[in-house]
Amino acid sequence: VAPQRVRDLLAAAGLESTLDRTRGIDHGTWVPLREMYPGADVPVAQLALQTQLGPAHHYRLGRALAALRHEGVLIVGSGSLTHNLRDMIFGVTEGSPRVPAYVPAFQAWIHDQVLARDVDALVDYRRRAPGAVRAHPGEEHLLPLHVVLGANEAGKSTLVAAMWAALTLRHRVGGNDRRTLARVPRGGGVPEVTRARDLAVLACLRELAR
């Protein structure tokens, strides 16, 4: 996708933006893309977050970019379901008493709201979700989800590969390997599950993988 096309769509929605042709690809972009397209043979346009503007703004960004889905563009929200490095625990298993109680509670709440397509709740997650502020002392790792929600014109969400994470949270998908990632087949369609060398989160909705 041409970055200027992204900028034009944002401008049409009343959102100002600038192009930066010198900034490199962030690890939140290249980690999942390395697994999805190891040949690095697809063009990539990276959209920077404006963390000070919050979830509603990023949902609006997604709405502005929804047209790209009809132009052969895959919109990916790459982040982390929980991201509190002070609570980082290595070597825990799912259901371990060492996992802070807010982690599965926050996971379940996000899971339910995404499937219910409750945009209002997800935008207001810091007040409504259990343990939200502790799960995300800063919002930058969850805001990509709001962009993806906005871009999903279909108005429904299908959990394909679930949400998984390192540190204190994981979600088993398609087997017993906790290091899993959604791989989008080159021909499009529903992601398959593959082993990931790096632990990051890729929340991929079926509609956005088409």
TORROBA-919801 format. One record per residue: residue in three letters; y, z, x of N, C-alpha, C in turn. Coordinates in Angstrom, 2 decimals. Example, Ala and Ser with C-alpha at 12.3 -4.5 7.8 and 13.67 -1.06 7.14 Angstrom:
2
{r "ALA",{-5.69,7.80,13.19},{-4.50,7.80,12.30},{-3.30,7.80,13.20}}
{r "SER",{-2.25,7.08,12.85},{-1.06,7.14,13.67},{0.03,7.87,12.90}}
END
This chain:
210
{r "VAL",{-1.18,0.00,0.85},{0.00,0.00,0.00},{1.24,0.00,0.89}}
{r "ALA",{2.20,-0.82,0.54},{3.44,-0.88,1.30},{4.27,0.37,1.01}}
{r "PRO",{4.70,1.08,2.02},{5.51,2.28,1.79},{6.74,2.00,0.94}}
{r "GLN",{7.30,0.79,1.05},{8.48,0.48,0.24},{8.14,0.47,-1.25}}
{r "ARG",{6.91,0.08,-1.58},{6.48,0.11,-2.99},{6.47,1.54,-3.50}}
{r "VAL",{6.00,2.47,-2.69},{6.03,3.88,-3.06},{7.46,4.34,-3.27}}
{r "ARG",{8.32,3.97,-2.36},{9.72,4.37,-2.46},{10.37,3.79,-3.72}}
{r "ASP",{10.04,2.55,-4.05},{10.61,1.93,-5.24},{10.18,2.65,-6.51}}
{r "LEU",{8.91,3.03,-6.57},{8.41,3.74,-7.74},{9.09,5.10,-7.88}}
{r "LEU",{9.26,5.79,-6.77},{9.94,7.08,-6.80},{11.39,6.91,-7.26}}
{r "ALA",{12.05,5.88,-6.75},{13.44,5.65,-7.13},{13.56,5.35,-8.61}}
{r "ALA",{12.60,4.60,-9.15},{12.63,4.28,-10.58},{12.50,5.53,-11.44}}
{r "ALA",{11.89,6.57,-10.88},{11.72,7.84,-11.59},{12.85,8.81,-11.27}}
{r "GLY",{13.85,8.34,-10.54},{14.98,9.19,-10.20},{14.71,10.14,-9.05}}
{r "LEU",{13.74,9.80,-8.20},{13.37,10.65,-7.08},{13.77,9.98,-5.76}}
{r "GLU",{14.64,10.61,-5.02},{15.09,10.04,-3.76},{14.04,10.23,-2.67}}
{r "SER",{13.96,9.27,-1.77},{13.01,9.37,-0.66},{13.53,8.53,0.50}}
{r "THR",{12.98,8.78,1.66},{13.28,7.98,2.85},{11.98,7.61,3.54}}
{r "LEU",{12.01,6.54,4.29},{10.85,6.11,5.05},{10.96,6.59,6.49}}
{r "ASP",{9.89,7.15,7.00},{9.84,7.59,8.40},{8.69,6.86,9.07}}
{r "ARG",{9.04,5.85,9.86},{8.01,5.01,10.49},{7.56,5.56,11.84}}
{r "THR",{8.07,6.73,12.20},{7.71,7.31,13.50},{6.77,8.50,13.38}}
{r "ARG",{6.70,9.09,12.21},{5.87,10.28,12.05},{4.40,9.90,11.97}}
{r "GLY",{3.57,10.65,12.67},{2.14,10.38,12.67},{1.45,10.89,11.41}}
{r "ILE",{0.15,10.63,11.35},{-0.66,11.05,10.20},{-1.03,12.52,10.34}}
{r "ASP",{-0.78,13.30,9.32},{-1.10,14.73,9.30},{-2.61,14.95,9.23}}
{r "HIS",{-3.07,16.10,9.72},{-4.51,16.38,9.68},{-5.03,16.46,8.25}}
{r "GLY",{-4.17,16.81,7.30},{-4.60,16.81,5.90},{-4.90,15.42,5.39}}
{r "THR",{-4.40,14.42,6.09},{-4.68,13.02,5.73},{-5.85,12.46,6.53}}
{r "TRP",{-5.80,12.62,7.86},{-6.82,11.94,8.65},{-8.19,12.61,8.61}}
{r "VAL",{-8.26,13.92,8.34},{-9.57,14.57,8.30},{-10.44,14.00,7.17}}
{r "PRO",{-9.98,13.99,5.91},{-10.84,13.40,4.88},{-11.01,11.89,5.03}}
{r "LEU",{-9.96,11.19,5.46},{-10.07,9.73,5.60},{-11.04,9.34,6.71}}
{r "ARG",{-11.15,10.17,7.73},{-12.11,9.87,8.80},{-13.53,9.86,8.26}}
{r "GLU",{-13.80,10.73,7.29},{-15.13,10.78,6.69},{-15.31,9.66,5.67}}
{r "MET",{-14.27,9.34,4.93},{-14.37,8.33,3.89},{-14.38,6.92,4.47}}
{r "TYR",{-13.54,6.69,5.48},{-13.41,5.37,6.09},{-13.44,5.52,7.61}}
{r "PRO",{-14.60,5.78,8.19},{-14.69,6.04,9.63},{-14.22,4.88,10.49}}
{r "GLY",{-14.19,3.67,9.92},{-13.71,2.53,10.67},{-12.20,2.41,10.70}}
{r "ALA",{-11.54,3.32,10.00},{-10.07,3.30,9.94},{-9.56,1.90,9.59}}
{r "ASP",{-10.22,1.29,8.60},{-9.93,-0.10,8.26},{-9.21,-0.24,6.92}}
{r "VAL",{-8.53,0.81,6.49},{-7.76,0.74,5.26},{-6.32,1.15,5.55}}
{r "PRO",{-5.35,0.49,4.92},{-3.95,0.90,5.12},{-3.69,2.23,4.44}}
{r "VAL",{-2.86,3.06,5.05},{-2.59,4.39,4.53},{-1.09,4.63,4.47}}
{r "ALA",{-0.62,5.13,3.33},{0.75,5.59,3.20},{0.70,7.07,2.90}}
{r "GLN",{1.37,7.87,3.69},{1.35,9.32,3.55},{2.64,9.80,2.89}}
{r "LEU",{2.49,10.60,1.86},{3.64,11.14,1.14},{3.84,12.60,1.53}}
{r "ALA",{5.01,12.92,2.07},{5.28,14.29,2.50},{5.53,15.19,1.29}}
{r "LEU",{5.14,16.45,1.43},{5.38,17.44,0.38},{6.77,18.03,0.53}}
{r "GLN",{7.31,18.46,-0.58},{8.57,19.20,-0.58},{8.26,20.59,-1.13}}
{r "THR",{7.76,21.44,-0.25},{7.21,22.72,-0.70},{8.23,23.60,-1.41}}
{r "GLN",{9.49,23.43,-1.11},{10.51,24.27,-1.73},{10.76,23.88,-3.18}}
{r "LEU",{10.22,22.73,-3.62},{10.48,22.25,-4.98},{9.37,22.59,-5.96}}
{r "GLY",{8.23,23.02,-5.50},{7.20,23.58,-6.36},{6.32,22.60,-7.12}}
{r "PRO",{5.40,23.14,-7.94},{4.40,22.33,-8.63},{4.97,21.31,-9.61}}
{r "ALA",{5.98,21.67,-10.41},{6.51,20.75,-11.42},{7.04,19.48,-10.75}}
{r "HIS",{7.72,19.64,-9.64},{8.24,18.48,-8.92},{7.10,17.58,-8.44}}
{r "HIS",{6.04,18.17,-7.93},{4.94,17.38,-7.40},{4.12,16.73,-8.51}}
{r "TYR",{4.06,17.35,-9.65},{3.45,16.69,-10.81},{4.27,15.46,-11.19}}
{r "ARG",{5.58,15.60,-11.15},{6.47,14.48,-11.44},{6.29,13.36,-10.42}}
{r "LEU",{6.10,13.72,-9.15},{5.81,12.71,-8.13},{4.56,11.91,-8.50}}
{r "GLY",{3.54,12.61,-8.91},{2.30,11.94,-9.28},{2.48,11.01,-10.45}}
{r "ARG",{3.25,11.44,-11.44},{3.52,10.58,-12.60},{4.23,9.31,-12.16}}
{r "ALA",{5.15,9.45,-11.23},{5.90,8.29,-10.75},{5.01,7.29,-10.03}}
{r "LEU",{3.96,7.78,-9.39},{3.09,6.92,-8.58},{1.85,6.45,-9.32}}
{r "ALA",{1.72,6.82,-10.58},{0.50,6.50,-11.33},{0.23,5.00,-11.39}}
{r "ALA",{1.27,4.19,-11.39},{1.09,2.74,-11.48},{0.28,2.19,-10.32}}
{r "LEU",{0.28,2.87,-9.19},{-0.46,2.40,-8.02},{-1.95,2.33,-8.30}}
{r "ARG",{-2.43,3.13,-9.22},{-3.87,3.14,-9.52},{-4.32,1.82,-10.11}}
{r "HIS",{-3.39,1.06,-10.67},{-3.72,-0.25,-11.24},{-3.46,-1.37,-10.24}}
{r "GLU",{-3.12,-0.99,-9.01},{-2.84,-1.97,-7.97},{-3.81,-1.83,-6.81}}
{r "GLY",{-4.97,-1.24,-7.08},{-6.00,-1.10,-6.05},{-5.75,0.00,-5.05}}
{r "VAL",{-4.95,0.99,-5.44},{-4.62,2.08,-4.53},{-5.36,3.35,-4.94}}
{r "LEU",{-6.02,3.98,-4.00},{-6.68,5.27,-4.22},{-5.70,6.38,-3.87}}
{r "ILE",{-5.39,7.21,-4.84},{-4.48,8.34,-4.62},{-5.32,9.58,-4.34}}
{r "VAL",{-5.16,10.15,-3.18},{-5.98,11.29,-2.76},{-5.09,12.52,-2.60}}
{r "GLY",{-5.51,13.63,-3.20},{-4.85,14.91,-2.98},{-5.71,15.75,-2.05}}
{r "SER",{-5.29,15.93,-0.83},{-6.07,16.67,0.16},{-5.37,17.99,0.46}}
{r "GLY",{-6.08,19.08,0.25},{-5.47,20.39,0.48},{-6.53,21.46,0.62}}
{r "SER",{-6.29,22.61,0.02},{-7.23,23.71,0.14},{-7.11,24.59,-1.11}}
{r "LEU",{-8.25,24.93,-1.69},{-8.22,25.71,-2.92},{-7.71,27.12,-2.69}}
{r "THR",{-8.04,27.70,-1.55},{-7.42,28.96,-1.12},{-7.01,28.78,0.33}}
{r "HIS",{-5.90,29.39,0.70},{-5.45,29.23,2.09},{-4.64,30.46,2.51}}
{r "ASN",{-5.37,31.51,2.81},{-4.76,32.74,3.31},{-5.48,33.08,4.61}}
{r "LEU",{-4.86,32.73,5.73},{-5.53,32.91,7.02},{-5.73,34.38,7.37}}
{r "ARG",{-4.98,35.27,6.75},{-5.19,36.71,7.01},{-6.51,37.19,6.41}}
{r "ASP",{-7.02,36.44,5.44},{-8.29,36.80,4.82},{-9.45,35.95,5.33}}
{r "MET",{-9.23,35.23,6.41},{-10.27,34.34,6.92},{-11.49,35.14,7.36}}
{r "ILE",{-12.65,34.72,6.88},{-13.91,35.38,7.21},{-14.92,34.30,7.60}}
{r "PHE",{-15.54,34.44,8.75},{-16.54,33.48,9.18},{-17.94,33.99,8.83}}
{r "GLY",{-18.81,33.05,8.51},{-20.21,33.37,8.35},{-20.60,34.01,7.03}}
{r "VAL",{-19.71,33.97,6.02},{-20.09,34.55,4.74},{-20.85,33.53,3.91}}
{r "THR",{-21.63,34.02,2.97},{-22.34,33.14,2.05},{-21.79,33.35,0.65}}
{r "GLU",{-22.06,32.39,-0.21},{-21.55,32.47,-1.57},{-22.05,33.74,-2.25}}
{r "GLY",{-21.14,34.48,-2.88},{-21.50,35.71,-3.55},{-21.52,36.92,-2.64}}
{r "SER",{-21.20,36.74,-1.37},{-21.21,37.86,-0.44},{-20.16,38.90,-0.85}}
{r "PRO",{-20.49,40.19,-0.75},{-19.52,41.23,-1.08},{-18.33,41.25,-0.12}}
{r "ARG",{-18.43,40.55,0.99},{-17.32,40.48,1.92},{-16.22,39.54,1.45}}
{r "VAL",{-16.55,38.67,0.51},{-15.56,37.73,-0.01},{-14.59,38.48,-0.92}}
{r "PRO",{-13.29,38.43,-0.67},{-12.32,39.11,-1.53},{-12.47,38.66,-2.98}}
{r "ALA",{-12.34,39.58,-3.89},{-12.59,39.30,-5.31},{-11.66,38.22,-5.86}}
{r "TYR",{-10.47,38.09,-5.30},{-9.54,37.11,-5.85},{-10.01,35.67,-5.61}}
{r "VAL",{-10.85,35.46,-4.60},{-11.26,34.10,-4.25},{-12.07,33.44,-5.36}}
{r "PRO",{-13.21,34.01,-5.79},{-13.94,33.35,-6.88},{-13.16,33.37,-8.19}}
{r "ALA",{-12.33,34.39,-8.40},{-11.54,34.44,-9.63},{-10.53,33.30,-9.67}}
{r "PHE",{-9.87,33.06,-8.56},{-8.89,31.97,-8.49},{-9.60,30.63,-8.58}}
{r "GLN",{-10.73,30.51,-7.90},{-11.51,29.27,-7.96},{-11.89,28.93,-9.39}}
{r "ALA",{-12.42,29.92,-10.11},{-12.87,29.68,-11.48},{-11.70,29.32,-12.39}}
{r "TRP",{-10.57,29.97,-12.18},{-9.41,29.69,-13.02},{-8.91,28.26,-12.82}}
{r "ILE",{-8.79,27.83,-11.57},{-8.36,26.46,-11.29},{-9.37,25.47,-11.87}}
{r "HIS",{-10.64,25.72,-11.65},{-11.71,24.87,-12.17},{-11.56,24.68,-13.68}}
{r "ASP",{-11.37,25.77,-14.40},{-11.28,25.70,-15.86},{-10.03,24.96,-16.32}}
{r "GLN",{-8.90,25.20,-15.66},{-7.65,24.55,-16.09},{-7.66,23.06,-15.78}}
{r "VAL",{-8.26,22.68,-14.66},{-8.34,21.26,-14.32},{-9.19,20.52,-15.34}}
{r "LEU",{-10.35,21.07,-15.67},{-11.22,20.41,-16.63},{-10.63,20.42,-18.03}}
{r "ALA",{-9.86,21.44,-18.35},{-9.20,21.50,-19.66},{-7.93,20.67,-19.70}}
{r "ARG",{-7.53,20.18,-18.54},{-6.30,19.40,-18.41},{-5.09,20.20,-18.90}}
{r "ASP",{-5.05,21.46,-18.54},{-3.93,22.33,-18.93},{-2.86,22.26,-17.85}}
{r "VAL",{-2.04,21.24,-17.96},{-1.01,20.99,-16.94},{0.00,22.13,-16.90}}
{r "ASP",{0.39,22.62,-18.07},{1.37,23.71,-18.10},{0.88,24.92,-17.32}}
{r "ALA",{-0.38,25.26,-17.51},{-0.94,26.42,-16.80},{-1.00,26.16,-15.30}}
{r "LEU",{-1.40,24.96,-14.91},{-1.52,24.65,-13.49},{-0.16,24.60,-12.81}}
{r "VAL",{0.84,24.13,-13.51},{2.19,24.13,-12.95},{2.70,25.56,-12.78}}
{r "ASP",{2.31,26.44,-13.70},{2.76,27.84,-13.69},{1.69,28.76,-13.09}}
{r "TYR",{0.86,28.20,-12.21},{-0.31,28.94,-11.72},{0.06,30.23,-11.00}}
{r "ARG",{1.21,30.29,-10.35},{1.55,31.48,-9.58},{1.76,32.70,-10.46}}
{r "ARG",{2.10,32.49,-11.73},{2.24,33.60,-12.67},{0.97,33.83,-13.47}}
{r "ARG",{0.21,32.77,-13.71},{-0.92,32.87,-14.64},{-2.27,33.07,-13.96}}
{r "ALA",{-2.47,32.52,-12.79},{-3.79,32.55,-12.17},{-4.04,33.89,-11.47}}
{r "PRO",{-5.24,34.41,-11.56},{-5.55,35.67,-10.86},{-5.52,35.48,-9.35}}
{r "GLY",{-4.79,36.35,-8.68},{-4.75,36.31,-7.23},{-4.04,35.11,-6.64}}
{r "ALA",{-3.17,34.46,-7.41},{-2.56,33.20,-6.97},{-1.74,33.36,-5.70}}
{r "VAL",{-0.90,34.36,-5.66},{-0.01,34.52,-4.51},{-0.80,34.87,-3.26}}
{r "ARG",{-1.85,35.64,-3.42},{-2.69,35.97,-2.26},{-3.51,34.75,-1.84}}
{r "ALA",{-3.96,33.97,-2.81},{-4.72,32.77,-2.48},{-3.84,31.75,-1.76}}
{r "HIS",{-2.57,31.73,-2.12},{-1.63,30.78,-1.51},{-0.31,31.47,-1.21}}
{r "PRO",{-0.22,32.17,-0.08},{1.06,32.75,0.31},{2.16,31.69,0.40}}
{r "GLY",{1.78,30.49,0.82},{2.63,29.30,0.77},{1.92,28.27,-0.09}}
{r "GLU",{2.68,27.37,-0.72},{2.08,26.47,-1.71},{1.61,25.13,-1.16}}
{r "GLU",{1.88,24.84,0.10},{1.68,23.48,0.58},{0.24,22.99,0.49}}
{r "HIS",{-0.73,23.90,0.49},{-2.12,23.46,0.47},{-2.66,23.24,-0.95}}
{r "LEU",{-1.91,23.63,-1.97},{-2.35,23.39,-3.34},{-1.52,22.31,-4.03}}
{r "LEU",{-0.32,22.06,-3.58},{0.56,21.09,-4.24},{-0.02,19.68,-4.34}}
{r "PRO",{-0.88,19.24,-3.40},{-1.49,17.91,-3.59},{-2.26,17.80,-4.90}}
{r "LEU",{-2.81,18.90,-5.38},{-3.52,18.87,-6.65},{-2.57,18.48,-7.79}}
{r "HIS",{-1.34,18.97,-7.74},{-0.38,18.65,-8.79},{0.02,17.17,-8.77}}
{r "VAL",{0.09,16.60,-7.56},{0.37,15.17,-7.46},{-0.76,14.37,-8.11}}
{r "VAL",{-1.99,14.74,-7.80},{-3.15,14.04,-8.36},{-3.19,14.18,-9.88}}
{r "LEU",{-2.88,15.38,-10.38},{-2.86,15.57,-11.83},{-1.83,14.65,-12.48}}
{r "GLY",{-0.66,14.54,-11.87},{0.36,13.67,-12.42},{-0.03,12.22,-12.40}}
{r "ALA",{-0.76,11.80,-11.38},{-1.16,10.40,-11.25},{-2.31,10.03,-12.18}}
{r "ASN",{-2.96,11.02,-12.75},{-4.12,10.78,-13.61},{-3.65,10.48,-15.02}}
{r "GLU",{-3.35,9.22,-15.27},{-2.84,8.81,-16.58},{-3.85,8.98,-17.70}}
{r "ALA",{-5.13,8.97,-17.34},{-6.18,8.99,-18.37},{-6.12,10.25,-19.22}}
{r "GLY",{-5.48,11.30,-18.70},{-5.36,12.52,-19.47},{-6.63,13.34,-19.52}}
{r "LYS",{-7.58,13.05,-18.66},{-8.81,13.84,-18.61},{-9.22,14.00,-17.16}}
{r "SER",{-10.01,15.02,-16.91},{-10.47,15.28,-15.55},{-11.98,15.42,-15.55}}
{r "THR",{-12.61,14.81,-14.56},{-14.05,14.93,-14.38},{-14.32,15.48,-12.99}}
{r "LEU",{-15.01,16.60,-12.92},{-15.33,17.19,-11.63},{-16.51,16.43,-11.04}}
{r "VAL",{-16.26,15.69,-9.97},{-17.29,14.85,-9.38},{-17.99,15.55,-8.23}}
{r "ALA",{-17.23,15.99,-7.26},{-17.82,16.62,-6.09},{-17.37,18.05,-5.94}}
{r "ALA",{-16.80,18.59,-6.98},{-16.32,19.96,-7.01},{-15.31,20.22,-5.91}}
{r "MET",{-14.90,21.45,-5.79},{-13.95,21.82,-4.75},{-14.67,22.73,-3.78}}
{r "TRP",{-14.57,22.48,-2.51},{-15.27,23.30,-1.54},{-14.28,23.68,-0.47}}
{r "ALA",{-14.60,24.70,0.24},{-13.68,25.15,1.27},{-14.42,25.90,2.36}}
{r "ALA",{-13.75,26.07,3.46},{-14.24,26.90,4.54},{-13.75,28.30,4.30}}
{r "LEU",{-13.68,29.10,5.36},{-13.14,30.45,5.30},{-13.91,31.28,4.29}}
{r "THR",{-13.27,31.77,3.23},{-13.92,32.71,2.33},{-14.48,32.06,1.08}}
{r "LEU",{-14.45,30.74,0.98},{-14.85,30.11,-0.26},{-15.66,28.86,0.00}}
{r "ARG",{-16.68,28.65,-0.78},{-17.40,27.40,-0.74},{-17.95,27.12,-2.13}}
{r "HIS",{-18.30,25.88,-2.35},{-18.89,25.51,-3.63},{-20.01,24.52,-3.33}}
{r "ARG",{-21.22,24.86,-3.66},{-22.35,24.00,-3.33},{-22.38,22.79,-4.24}}
{r "VAL",{-22.57,21.64,-3.64},{-22.61,20.39,-4.40},{-23.72,19.51,-3.84}}
{r "GLY",{-24.61,19.08,-4.69},{-25.62,18.12,-4.28},{-26.56,18.63,-3.20}}
{r "GLY",{-26.82,19.90,-3.15},{-27.74,20.42,-2.15},{-27.30,21.76,-1.62}}
{r "ASN",{-27.89,22.17,-0.52},{-27.62,23.49,0.02},{-26.63,23.49,1.17}}
{r "ASP",{-26.12,22.32,1.55},{-25.23,22.24,2.69},{-23.82,22.59,2.27}}
{r "ARG",{-23.26,23.66,2.83},{-21.93,24.07,2.43},{-20.85,23.17,3.06}}
{r "ARG",{-21.21,22.38,4.07},{-20.24,21.49,4.68},{-20.36,20.12,4.03}}
{r "THR",{-19.77,19.98,2.88},{-19.87,18.73,2.14},{-18.50,18.18,1.83}}
{r "LEU",{-18.47,16.88,1.61},{-17.22,16.20,1.33},{-17.50,15.04,0.41}}
{r "ALA",{-16.56,14.71,-0.44},{-16.73,13.56,-1.33},{-16.44,12.29,-0.55}}
{r "ARG",{-17.41,11.41,-0.47},{-17.19,10.12,0.17},{-17.06,9.05,-0.91}}
{r "VAL",{-15.97,8.34,-0.90},{-15.77,7.26,-1.86},{-16.41,6.00,-1.31}}
{r "PRO",{-17.38,5.42,-2.02},{-18.01,4.19,-1.55},{-16.98,3.09,-1.35}}
{r "ARG",{-17.24,2.18,-0.42},{-16.27,1.13,-0.12},{-16.01,0.25,-1.34}}
{r "GLY",{-16.98,0.11,-2.20},{-16.78,-0.71,-3.39},{-16.14,0.05,-4.54}}
{r "GLY",{-15.74,1.28,-4.29},{-15.16,2.10,-5.35},{-16.25,2.83,-6.11}}
{r "GLY",{-15.90,3.42,-7.22},{-16.86,4.13,-8.05},{-16.88,5.61,-7.78}}
{r "VAL",{-17.92,6.26,-8.24},{-18.02,7.71,-8.14},{-18.37,8.12,-6.72}}
{r "PRO",{-17.68,9.11,-6.16},{-17.99,9.54,-4.79},{-19.40,10.08,-4.67}}
{r "GLU",{-20.02,9.82,-3.54},{-21.28,10.45,-3.21},{-20.97,11.64,-2.31}}
{r "VAL",{-21.93,12.49,-2.09},{-21.69,13.67,-1.25},{-22.26,13.42,0.13}}
{r "THR",{-21.49,13.69,1.12},{-21.92,13.48,2.50},{-21.57,14.69,3.34}}
{r "ARG",{-22.17,14.78,4.50},{-21.88,15.89,5.40},{-20.53,15.69,6.05}}
{r "ALA",{-19.78,16.77,6.18},{-18.47,16.69,6.83},{-18.49,17.39,8.17}}
{r "ARG",{-17.88,16.79,9.17},{-17.80,17.42,10.48},{-16.69,18.45,10.52}}
{r "ASP",{-15.67,18.27,9.72},{-14.57,19.21,9.67},{-14.47,19.78,8.27}}
{r "LEU",{-14.09,21.04,8.19},{-13.97,21.68,6.90},{-12.54,21.58,6.40}}
{r "ALA",{-12.38,20.84,5.34},{-11.11,20.71,4.65},{-11.48,20.51,3.20}}
{r "VAL",{-10.54,20.36,2.33},{-10.85,20.19,0.92},{-10.42,18.82,0.46}}
{r "LEU",{-11.29,18.15,-0.28},{-10.92,16.91,-0.92},{-11.26,17.04,-2.39}}
{r "ALA",{-10.25,17.21,-3.22},{-10.46,17.25,-4.67},{-10.30,15.83,-5.16}}
{r "CYS",{-11.38,15.23,-5.62},{-11.35,13.82,-5.98},{-11.80,13.65,-7.42}}
{r "LEU",{-10.90,13.21,-8.28},{-11.23,13.00,-9.68},{-11.84,11.61,-9.87}}
{r "ARG",{-12.80,11.52,-10.79},{-13.50,10.26,-11.03},{-12.50,9.14,-11.33}}
{r "GLU",{-11.50,9.42,-12.16},{-10.56,8.39,-12.54},{-9.79,7.85,-11.34}}
{r "LEU",{-9.54,8.68,-10.36},{-8.76,8.25,-9.21},{-9.61,7.55,-8.18}}
{r "ALA",{-10.92,7.60,-8.36},{-11.81,6.95,-7.41},{-12.15,5.52,-7.84}}
{r "ARG",{-11.70,5.13,-9.01},{-12.02,3.80,-9.52},{-11.11,2.76,-8.89}}
END
